[in-house]
Amino acid sequence: MKKLDQYILRKFLGTFVYSISLISIVIIIFDLSEKMDDFIDKHAPIKSIVFNYYFNFVPYIVNLFSPLFTFISVVFFTSRMAARSEVIAILSSGVSFRRFLYPYFAGAFLIAALSLYFNNVVIPNANKKRLAFENTYIHNPYMNFNQNIHRQVSKGVFIYMESYNTILNTGYKFSMEKIKGQALYFKLMSDYVVWDSVKRQWKIYGYFIRRFDDLGRQSLSSGNEKDTALNFLPSDFVERLNDVEAMNHNELNNYIEEQRMQGSTNILFYEVEKYKRTAFPFATFILTLIGVSLSSRKVKGGTGLHLGMGLLIAFSFILVMRVSTTFAEGGLLSPLVSVWIPNLLYGILAFFMIRMAPK
């Protein structure tokens, strides 16, 4: 690399590391002040707070804000270069604007590649410890308020519960159907089912069973209490939505397929999370291009004007991302389309701004 490339890349990465470090410290301070009462009330060990929570919280925060602070870093140091007439000197020496962008692309590629790797490998592993800590020392016990729960627990086996109590591990008005082809051959109905943690199986109460043979004949049986093995666990009803943050790429794909088989109503949320892990790092390139084209010209307002406009564009990008993913989670848009809409819109904006910047 030429000295000019090294100079710009060093400015780029140095400003990014400095700014993301500052915001991480600020967020940690605010988070600590907000959660201090929980740590004290639930007697969280200092070692666990530092190493299980904040040690794994920092990568999550850094990766979450990396596209935004990539953009702010580019605007800040490029605007300062423009104010000192460095950009004018570079372009006047015969360097084309396209060639001027090379070190920016190198920096954006490095940050985006790290973000993609962190999203799919590092952060899910870190989130396992962070979420386990939160569930122990911060969150209250999970309550399942869902009504009329329908699940396919395995191929051709369907269960229904009117409601499920996660504290007592009890499902009320329980029924199970087994279907082969288009024919029902087994149906169980009971007043309620309870998980026996000692025997690690379900106990059904007030049950009534109907069995059908190939000739259509049926047999009936009933009883007050019965131990039985059912193909689901209490943990299937206590998962929080953010638990998917602790899954790597393969685990998330398998989980989505499992939830699709069970007929989960949260499939769209899980798919949005899956596609965001790729789309968000790609936004680093787009925001970098917008940042360079916005701040490379020397203007009267200087760095302050560039930063103000940059923050406006950055937060509008986040707003568009939030709105589009909300539409996806509501079933109005495809999850894949929704997470790429901001990249598409701001990619078009970046294209026109880059074309206009040399002029």
Buried (B, 14 or more C-beta within 10 A) or exposed (E): EEEBBEBBBEBBBEBBEEBBEEBBEEBBEEBEEEBEEBBEEEEBEEEBBEEBBBBBBBBBBBBBBBBBBBBBBBBBBBBBBBBEEBBBEBBEEEBEBEBBBBBBBBBBEBBBEBBBEBBBEBBBEBBBBBBBBBBEBBEEEEEBEEEEBEBBBBEBBBBBBEBBBBEEBBBEBBBBBBBEEEEBBBBBBBEBBBBEEEEEEBBBBBBBBBBBEEEEEEEEEEEEEBEEEBEBEBEBBBBEEEBBBBBBBEEBEEBBEEBEEBEBEEBBBBBBBBBBBBBBBBBBBBBBBBBBBBBBBBBEEEBEBBBEBBBEBBEBBEEBBEEBBEBBBEEEBBBBEBBBBBBEBBBEBBBEBBEEBEE
